[in-house]
Amino acid sequence: MNKQPVLAFIGAGNMARAIIGGLINNGYPAEKIWASEPDAERLQDLQAQGLKTTTDNNAAVASADVVILAVKPQILKPVCLAMADAVQTHQPLIVSVAAGIMSSSMQHWLGGNPAIVRCMPNTPALVQTGANGLFGNAQVTAEQRQQAETVLQATGLTLWVETEEQLDAVTAVSGSGPAYYFLMMEAMIAAGKKLGLTEEVATQLTLQTALGAAKMAQASDVDPAELRRRVTSPNGTTEQAINCFVEGGLPALVEEAMQRCNDRSEELAAELGKD
């Protein structure tokens, strides 16, 4: 893309800072980024990095090609209502990282039919290894899709889904997914300690193993199922552990857990999107 868009972040919390940090690390000009936050003191460090800062959301919107809504879902409605006139006047692309709020609700609150890209991020965005599921409404142009990718690729992987409803499945897989792995890590560390390892050794071995397994899976030309088969020797130690997981119903349990997550995501969208 020849022209780098001016970006305005509405909200300067952890997710906004993760995206901003990734952008700056990737060479995005700090002077082309606005950050808006009611608490001026929370903006001082961003201002020191060269960003333009304000406590007035409308001022940020008026200057931007792309507006990133990075506030809590519970306050998104009043935030949108207060900036509706500015959005209608300046027609920026709206990128929302607020979980659970449908684009139709945001369109209504913003007073018309703005171009909206919804993003379901996850917390590894904080260390630039995030996974983002994206959906754009009918008003989003090809150029705006590229603009959204430019912003969100700063935190990691970006993938587009075909329907907005699929973002609930993205929530179940990657949005909530880090917690699943953290739980597995907790359990492995606890088991390692029971087997006689110190907490430090069990922790370091567990975390490095998780990192190594993920890197192997990403670099491999075969799927995770085949990688598992390759390291599971018949009658070996790994086979005993895998058999225990399968006999205990782990695959079915994972499916049920992710279905519950998906269902709750749908419920929250209905609750938070009420007019």
C-alpha positions in Angstrom: 0.0 0.0 0.0 1.5 3.3 -1.1 -0.1 5.6 1.5 0.1 4.7 5.1 -3.2 5.6 6.7 -3.5 7.8 9.8 -4.7 5.6 12.7 -6.7 6.6 15.7 -7.0 4.2 18.7 -10.0 4.8 20.9 -8.9 3.4 24.2 -5.2 3.0 25.2 -5.3 -0.2 27.2 -3.4 -3.4 26.8 -4.7 -4.5 23.4 -4.3 -1.0 21.9 -0.8 -0.8 23.3 0.1 -4.3 21.9 -1.0 -3.2 18.4 0.7 0.2 18.7 3.9 -1.5 19.9 3.9 -3.9 17.0 3.3 -1.2 14.5 6.2 1.0 15.8 8.5 -2.0 16.0 7.6 -2.7 12.3 8.5 0.8 11.4 5.1 2.5 11.3 5.5 6.2 11.7 4.5 7.2 15.3 3.3 10.6 14.1 0.6 8.9 12.0 -0.9 7.2 15.1 -3.4 8.9 17.5 -4.3 7.5 20.9 -7.4 8.8 22.7 -8.1 8.0 26.4 -10.1 9.9 29.1 -7.1 9.8 31.5 -4.5 12.1 30.1 -1.8 10.7 32.4 -2.1 7.3 30.8 -1.2 8.9 27.5 2.1 10.5 28.6 4.3 7.5 27.7 2.6 7.2 24.2 3.1 10.9 23.6 6.8 10.5 24.5 7.1 7.8 21.8 5.9 10.4 19.2 2.2 9.6 19.0 -0.4 12.2 18.9 -2.6 12.0 21.9 -6.0 13.4 23.0 -8.7 13.0 25.6 -11.3 13.8 22.9 -12.4 10.8 20.8 -14.0 13.1 18.2 -10.7 14.9 17.6 -9.0 11.6 17.0 -11.7 10.4 14.6 -11.6 13.7 12.6 -7.9 13.1 11.9 -8.0 9.4 11.0 -8.3 7.1 8.0 -8.7 4.1 10.3 -10.3 4.2 13.8 -9.5 1.2 16.1 -12.1 0.7 18.8 -10.2 -0.8 21.7 -12.5 -0.2 24.6 -14.3 -2.7 26.8 -17.4 -4.2 25.1 -19.5 -3.0 28.0 -18.8 0.7 27.2 -18.7 0.4 23.4 -22.2 1.6 22.9 -21.9 5.0 24.6 -18.5 5.5 23.0 -19.9 4.9 19.6 -23.0 7.1 20.2 -20.8 10.0 21.3 -18.6 9.8 18.1 -21.3 9.0 15.6 -21.4 12.5 14.1 -17.6 12.6 13.6 -17.7 9.1 12.0 -20.5 10.1 9.6 -18.6 13.3 8.7 -15.2 11.8 8.1 -16.1 8.2 7.1 -13.1 6.4 8.4 -12.7 2.6 8.4 -13.8 1.3 11.8 -11.8 -1.7 13.2 -13.3 -3.1 16.4 -11.4 -5.4 18.7 -14.2 -5.4 21.2 -15.4 -9.0 21.7 -19.0 -9.9 21.1 -20.4 -6.8 19.5 -21.9 -7.4 16.1 -21.2 -5.0 13.3 -24.9 -4.3 12.9 -25.0 -3.0 16.4 -22.1 -0.7 15.8 -23.6 0.5 12.5 -26.7 1.5 14.4 -24.8 3.2 17.2 -22.6 5.1 14.7 -25.6 6.5 12.9 -25.4 4.9 9.4 -23.5 2.4 7.4 -19.8 2.8 8.1 -17.2 0.3 6.9 -16.5 -2.0 9.8 -13.9 -4.7 10.3 -14.4 -6.9 13.4 -11.4 -8.5 14.9 -11.2 -11.4 17.4 -7.7 -11.1 18.8 -6.0 -13.0 21.6 -3.7 -12.2 24.4 -0.4 -13.4 22.7 -0.8 -10.1 20.7 1.0 -8.6 23.7 4.1 -10.4 22.6 3.5 -10.0 18.8 2.5 -13.7 18.4 -1.3 -13.2 18.4 -3.9 -14.8 16.2 -6.6 -12.5 14.7 -9.8 -13.6 13.1 -11.2 -10.8 10.9 -14.6 -10.1 9.3 -15.5 -7.1 7.1 -19.0 -5.9 6.4 -20.3 -5.1 2.9 -19.1 -1.5 3.1 -15.4 -2.5 3.5 -13.4 -2.0 0.3 -10.4 -4.0 -0.9 -8.1 -1.1 0.1 -9.7 -1.0 3.6 -9.2 -4.8 4.0 -5.5 -4.2 3.3 -5.5 -1.3 5.8 -7.0 -3.5 8.5 -4.4 -6.2 7.8 -1.6 -3.6 8.0 -2.8 -2.7 11.5 -3.5 -6.1 12.9 -0.5 -8.0 11.4 1.6 -6.0 13.8 0.4 -8.4 16.5 0.7 -11.6 14.6 -1.3 -13.8 12.3 -4.4 -12.4 10.5 -7.1 -14.6 8.9 -10.4 -13.6 7.3 -13.6 -15.5 8.0 -16.5 -15.7 5.5 -19.3 -14.9 7.9 -19.5 -12.8 11.0 -21.0 -15.7 13.0 -17.8 -17.6 12.4 -16.1 -15.2 14.8 -17.8 -17.1 17.6 -15.8 -20.2 16.5 -12.7 -18.1 16.3 -13.3 -17.1 19.9 -13.5 -20.8 20.8 -10.3 -21.7 19.0 -7.9 -18.8 19.4 -9.6 -16.1 21.3 -10.0 -18.2 24.5 -7.4 -20.7 23.3 -4.4 -19.4 25.2 -6.2 -20.2 28.5 -6.6 -23.9 27.4 -2.8 -24.2 27.0 -2.1 -22.4 30.2 -4.3 -24.9 32.0 -2.4 -27.8 30.4 0.9 -26.1 31.4 -0.4 -25.8 35.0 -1.3 -29.5 35.1 2.0 -30.6 33.6 4.0 -28.5 36.1 2.0 -29.9 39.0 2.4 -33.5 37.7 6.1 -32.9 37.2 6.5 -31.8 40.8 4.7 -34.9 42.0 7.1 -37.0 40.0 10.0 -35.4 41.9 11.1 -32.3 39.9 11.5 -28.9 41.5 8.9 -26.3 40.5 11.5 -24.4 38.6 12.7 -27.4 36.5 9.1 -28.6 35.9 8.1 -25.1 34.8 11.0 -24.5 32.5 10.7 -27.9 30.8 6.9 -27.5 30.4 7.1 -24.0 28.8 10.0 -24.9 26.5 8.2 -28.1 25.4 5.1 -26.1 24.6 7.1 -23.6 22.6 9.0 -26.3 20.8 5.9 -28.3 19.9 4.2 -25.1 18.5 7.2 -24.2 16.4 7.5 -27.8 15.1 3.9 -27.8 14.1 4.1 -24.4 12.3 7.3 -25.4 10.5 6.2 -28.9 9.5 4.7 -30.0 6.1 2.4 -32.5 7.9 -0.5 -31.9 10.3 -0.3 -32.2 14.1 -1.9 -35.6 14.1 0.9 -37.0 12.0 3.5 -35.3 14.2 1.9 -37.0 17.2 2.0 -40.4 15.4 5.6 -39.9 14.6 6.7 -39.4 18.2 4.4 -42.1 19.6 6.4 -45.3 19.4 4.4 -48.6 19.8 4.6 -49.8 23.4 6.7 -46.8 24.3 6.4 -44.2 27.1 4.6 -41.6 25.0 2.0 -44.1 23.9 1.1 -44.8 27.6 0.4 -41.1 28.1 -1.5 -40.6 24.9 -3.6 -43.7 25.6 -4.5 -42.3 29.0 -5.6 -39.0 27.5 -7.8 -40.7 24.9 -9.3 -43.2 27.4 -10.1 -40.3 29.7 -12.1 -38.7 26.9 -9.8 -35.7 26.2 -10.8 -35.2 22.5 -14.5 -35.2 23.4 -13.9 -32.9 26.4 -12.0 -30.4 24.2 -14.9 -30.4 21.7 -17.5 -29.9 24.4 -15.4 -27.1 26.0 -15.0 -25.2 22.7 -18.7 -25.6 21.9 -19.6 -24.1 25.3 -17.2 -21.2 24.5 -18.8 -20.7 21.1 -22.3 -20.7 22.6 -21.3 -18.2 25.3 -19.8 -15.9 22.7 -23.2 -16.0 20.8 -25.0 -15.2 24.1 -22.7 -12.3 24.9 -23.2 -10.8 21.4 -27.0 -10.8 21.9 -26.7 -9.3 25.4 -24.1 -6.6 24.6 -25.6 -5.6 21.3 -29.0 -4.6 22.6 -30.1 -1.1 21.6 
